[in-house]
Structure formats: structure tokens, C-alpha cells
């Protein structure tokens, strides 16, 4: 036991250490990893343009150079115009101060209000405490000052730095670090685009010789998703910024190019970017114009554009989703911002998408897809069973109703409720749940099945009544065969499966019913009293197979003319494997799904009708 616990804890500790080392490496190596990540994103964004030029019979290197020159020339041109407008705003910022103060004063709360009085009280307390602390620290500080005054002050002489790079850095000032990063990004981007095939082959080789198909699929999926996502986001954001800037221009707010560029750029920042893009021109409108009209119009334009873009344009262009959950995008934005600052915030979504794809194709990283992806991690039958385990009947019903909105009743029974019953049976026989919990699950499932059956049968009756009214004649309800009975093989789960099958048979026009769980004698008595022509033994493997075989043999010996079908629901291997598992005479009709069973019962009913008709014809002729 101790050895197993140590061995199980070792992989966890190794994973934790590897995770911590990776984060430390990304943080301390951010000066290299940030340009590299930006270069990879730009490479995915520019790769389609390079491909277009290559189709025009240009070589790879000239195509990359042309695309980079055009891209960065356009970026430099827009940046120059934006910088000029930003400098113009800075020059006139003093003129806007009075207007802003006037507007703030109009919405400021009165000084005699309770909030202002509480604020003044707190400020006075802080002031008194600060005076007390200063007085208590003044005496020892004066005593120490006299002793320190006699000590000589250290003097350090430094020689002036010289050199072209240092002079250029001093000239550029705060612009030097961003321009240095941009230069590294350009070099990395060019190298990535030129050596694209070589980098792809090296990544495939890192994945292992025996995993070529997996790595190829992973790289194709990553390239397709990232390129499509980045291009669509670029188009959407540029369109949004252009419309926003054009609207501000017609409203009369100056520097429309600046606000358009900022709106397009800040929309790459998740969640907060769009609000910052709206706040800046609205604040400028408040500062320039005397009234509130221009600020309100600017905000209304932003609100309309954002609602249309976020709720109509992006879902239509992106598709249903990017594959990342909303919570994962939020957590990733915080994580990468703390790690890499503003660059991490901008790159958070592409990086998270790469991590999710790594979790999809790398077995040891599969937890990343579970944590980051937006696909359901539980199947409908697992969610339905889990809600029943939690005794949340209403939520379980909601899951069933949601499934019915897109699928027929037969699919709900076959794909959700039957597998959930199988899970319950496995847990019960493995002693994972007690008898009380199992009985509650079965009872809640029975009530749901009965409610659904009543609803659909009433709906079918109304549809039949409408059809009779349209035809102007009284048509009898369809009834195929002389009678079908569903018999449970072992326990209540088998009975519930029989109830579902009987409901579907009745909805299909058959005269079907079921009997409750009981002994062989109870089943034979029901058949003798009602005169059924077809019986279906319902069994939910793996615990009811032997009982189903015994029940079938007993019915065959008791009723030689009875047509018998067996439903080994969800049996692994399909009907052929179930057919072999029976190992006896009771193999006339064996099904593993409700759909198969309905088709086989229809065949048995038709053969029974033909047989009874030929028997009556022979009796009449004699």
C-alpha cells in the first residue's frame, strides 16, 4: 500500500515541478519568448498572403520580403498618423481641463451629503494619526541626524557613455524598447515564414517517428484554426475600427483616425479592450464640447457597433466558437497578463488555443483540453445519471427536455436513458451506490418515462383525431398484430427498458404492453391470460444475460407458437455478439438497440399475421 501511494504521488510531483519550471522559464525568459510568440502569431496571419504570392510564381524568400515590407509599411503609416494626432491632443490637453472640471462638478454629490461627511471624517482621522506618528518619530530622528551629519558623503564619478547604439537609445528615449522588440519580431517572423516546412518537419520529428499521423493532424488543425481565427479577428476588428472612426468623424469629434486605430487594436485585448476604446473618445468629447450631446452620440455609436459585432458578426464569421470556454479565456487573460504584461494580454487567446490543441493531441496533456475547451466533458447520459445521483430530478428532466428539442423520443431512450440505467446497474452491482440510492434513481427514471410516454401518446392521439377530421371519416386507431408484451429478464432496470420499448411500439401503431418484474410463472400467466403473439425479453447486460436466456427457453417450452425476441440492450459487439452469447435456441430475433428491436418485432408480427391467415385459410378449405 505504501509503495503504491508513493508511486502514485511521484507523477503528480513531477508534473507540478515541470509546470513550475515552465512558468519560471516563461517569466524570466520573456524578453525572448514575447517576440517569438508575436512572430508566430504574425506568421500565421501573413502565411496566406505569402501563399498567394507563391502561387503567382514567386519564390518563398521574395514573397516573404514583399509581404513584410507592405505589412510594416502600412503599420508604420498608420502609426505615424496616430502619433501626430496623439501629440496634438497632448498639446491641447490643458485647454480641456476647465471643461472637464465643470462637467465633473455638475455630477459631484453635494458636500452636505452623508457620503461626503463620512469621507471628511475618515480624512480627518487619517490626518490626526499621521500627526501623532510624526511627533513620536521626530525625537529619535533628530538624535540620529546629528550623528549622521558628521559622516562624509560618498561620491561616485562616472564617465560618460559613448557609442552609436547608446546615442541612438538616448535619442529615442522610451521608444527604444518597443522598437527593439519590433525588430526582433520582424526577424523571427521572416525566419518562420521562410523556414516553415523545416520547422514543421522538426516538430513532427519531436513527436516521434511512430506518431506521424497524430502530429500531422495536430499541426494541420492548429494551423487551420489559428490562421482562420487570426484572419477573421483581424478583419472584424479593422471593420469595427473603421466604422467607429467614420462615425466619430461625422459626429464632429476630432482625431477620428486615432480612435479608429485604437478601437481596432484594443479589440484584440479580451473583455476590457473595447471599453477602453470607447472611453477615450467619449472623454475627449466631454472635454472639448460644452454639452453632453457629442459624448452621448459617441457612446451610442460604440454600443450599437459592439452589439452588432459581438452578437451577429463574430458568431457568423467565426462559426459557432473558437473551441475555448469563456472562463478559460478570462483566466488565461489574467495569467498571461501577470506573466508578460500587455503583450501577454493581447496574445492570451492564441496561446490558449495552442495549449488546448496540445491537450487534444498529446496524451499526457489531455487535461488541458478538458480545462480550456468548451466542448462538454460529460456525455448526455453521464450528465443525466450524475443529476440523478445528486437527487436533482428537475435538472435531470431539463437535460432530457433539452435533448428532446433536437432529437426524437426514440433517440432519448436509446442514447441517454438506457446508458444511464446501465451505469446505475454497474454501480449498484459494484457496491458504489446503496440500494436506497438505486431505488430512488429507478423510481425517478420511471416517473420521467411514464410522463414522456403519456405526453407523446396524447400528441399522437390528437394528430390522429385531426387526420380523421380532415378526411371526413372515422378512422380506427392503427393496431398491428394481435399483441406484443415486453417481459423484464431480471430486475427493475430491465422493466424500465421494456416500458420504453412498449411505448415506442405503441407510438408506431402496435398493440404493445409490458409486465412487471416477477417470476417465470408470472410471465407465463400474463401471456396465457392476454393471448400475446409476440414476446420481447428485455435484459440490460452484463448481469441479465443468463436470466434472459433462461426466460426465453421457458417461454419456448410453454408456448411453442409464441414469437420471441430478445433485447440485450447496449451489448458490446452488436447483434452478432449478442446472438452468439445466447448459445441456444432463443436466437430468432436478437437486438441491442431499441431501433433494431422495433424492426425485428415488426418482422415477427408480419410473419405471425401471415401464419395465422394461412392457418385460417386451410381450416376454411377443409
Secondary structure, DSSP 8 states (H G I E B T S, - for coil): -HHHHHHHHHHHHHHHHHHHHHHHHHHHTHHHHHHHHHHHHHHHHHHHHHHHHHHTT--HHHHHHHHHHHHHHHHHHHHHHHHHHHHHHHHTHHHHHHHHHHHHHHHS--TTSHHHHHHHHHHHHHHHHHHHHHHHHHHHHHHHHHHHTTS------------HHHHHHHHHTTHHHHHHHHHHHHHHHHHHHHTHHHHHHHHHHHT-GGGHHHHHHHHHHHHHHHHHHHHHHHHHHHHHHHHHHHHHHHHT-S-HHHHHHHHHHHTTSTTTHHHHHHHHHHHHHHHHSSSSHHHHHHHHHHHHHHHHIIIIIHHHHH-S--SB-HHHHHHHHHHHHHHHTHHHHHHHHHHHHHHHHHHHH-GGGHHHHHHHB-S-SS-HHHHHHHHHHTT-HHHHHHHHHHHHTTS-HHHHIIIIIHHHHHHHHHHHHTTSS-HHHHHHHHHHHHHHHHHHHHHHHHHHHHHHHHHHHHHTS------EEEEEEEEESSSHHHHHHHHHHHHHHHHTTEEEEEE-S--HHHHHHHHHHHT-SEEEEEEETTSSHHHHHHHHHHHHHH-TT-EEEEEEET-TTHHHHHHHHH-SS--SSEESSHHHHHHHHHHHHHHHHHHHHHHHHHHHH-
